[in-house]
Amino acid sequence: MNDDSQRQPVVTDQDVVRVRQMVRTLAVAVKLSLVDQTKLVTAASELARNTLVYGGGGEVVVTRVQNDRRAGIRIVFADHGPGIADLDLALTDGYTTGGGLGLGLSGARRLVDEFTIDTEPGKGTTITIVKWCR
């Protein structure tokens, strides 16, 4: 974790709200467009809620990142829940088990520039997303 990282445990609904606020604040600071701020906050909200509901809680780490050309935000969502048994199904457009924003993982993936998922049944799930300034 670098100095620009912020950690937020996710164990209650209020923690999901805190993640949204943290992401929005950093999105403004790195000068994401309003549209990209909205996309990132929406994806982060869906994934934080999934961390709570399906992963039984976990942690979110939000980091300002920089490459040669531009700034961005990397967010890592990690839980030690049951994992995702059928990742292909979970990533299918329109697939949702209900209870979230209805985006599902595929919707969250479409809202960001980079999306990686590491999951294993019984071992939990880690999802990393990145949104870059245009």
Disulfide bonds with the S-S distance in Angstrom:
none
